Amino acid sequence: MADWSEKHSNLEGKRCPGCGVPFQSEKEDQPGYVPPAVEEGEKVVCRRCFGLIHYGILSKAPLGDESLFRALKSASARVDGFLIVCDVSDPETLPRVLDVAGNEKPVLTVLNKADLLLRWMTPAQIEAHFVRRFGLHPGLTIALSARDGHCAKPLRELLQRTFPGEKAVLALGATNAGKSTLLSILSEDRRLSVSRLPGTTLGEVTLRTPWGLTLLDYPGFKLSNPFLAQLCPQCLVAAVPRKRLFAKGFELHPGMSYMFGGLGWIRVLDCGSRGWVKMNAFVPEDIPLHRTKAGKERELLDRHSGDLFRFPCRACWDALKADMKEPGFSIRVAEGEDLVFPALGWVSVQTGEAELEVVAPEGCAPLVRSWLVDLRKAGHRFPRKRR
């Protein structure tokens, strides 16, 4: 039988068009693997991408921001500008991505997954919020959803105005922001691997649009996502919103706890003279929410992980619970503020204020920001039906 170099001479030095990893035939458990028996051709992708595209098989791969930053520094010098893709439900990653792009070349920002917020905000309101908060260029910022079949036209027109002629643009964003989905739509290249699993793209992928624009796609930044190394592929996918954010209102008193599945919980230590605080949780639809007495969280998870608490799975909870250090850290939140759990969701304080104890896995550092969604302006009322 002919060896790899003889049979796949046209693949040597090339990258998988699905994930961007160089082809190889020596390590079956590593990205880029192509079995020696596979015939070369334009549609050849690595085994990992083949399983993802044809069978929906999810498999994690090594991710590292430091090596990615080095690669992007070199790529940045070769392009005429940047296309930044931000998940509107996870905006805290945007400043770090903007730092990579700098301000010497044009930066077009796509606020992707806008459909997650359309229950409370219009696209124009989303754009205005991000422009005001992050100092984005109002004429180079667009809110849309890659799932919307009509999103390509306005984005294409904006790209053509911003980068006329045969220019090259580098796409940047955090994991699962939707870069690859958008680039696949713009280039009409369906070989690009797309999934809800963070970290699908692993190397440089070069695409070309029908009108002559060159698009460079790289892996997304891990940034503040503490769960990539800790959760199995199925749980990582469950933590990504599918069609909408689930929103639920609740009231807490001192001594009560509110759980976000097995990935963290908040305990109310003090609510001041009011004695209670009203909050709303915004999380992916697969994240179970549960109110209980403070101190009962681990007992509930040990007993009901996999049924009442379907997320994370039993294996992930058993691996995570050692990292759930107690006591947690104390943080104060007030009306008009969100307490953000990176890569998971947030709770907003609607009435009152509270001193909270936050228990979360090591590496997960919740932060406080001003409201992303102002329910008073949205005029939205939450249903009383319990989840």
Beta strands, then each sheet from edge to edge (+ up, - down):
strand 1: 81-87
strand 2: 107-112
strand 3: 141-143
strand 4: 168-173
strand 5: 205-208
strand 6: 214-217
strand 7: 245-252
strand 8: 256-260
strand 9: 265-270
strand 10: 277-284
strand 11: 289-293
strand 12: 329-334
strand 13: 337-341
strand 14: 345-351
strand 15: 353-359
strand 16: 367-370
sheet 1: 3+ 2+ 1+ 4+ 6+ 5-
sheet 2: 7+ 10- 14+ 13- 16+
sheet 3: 11+ 8- 9+ 15- 12+
end
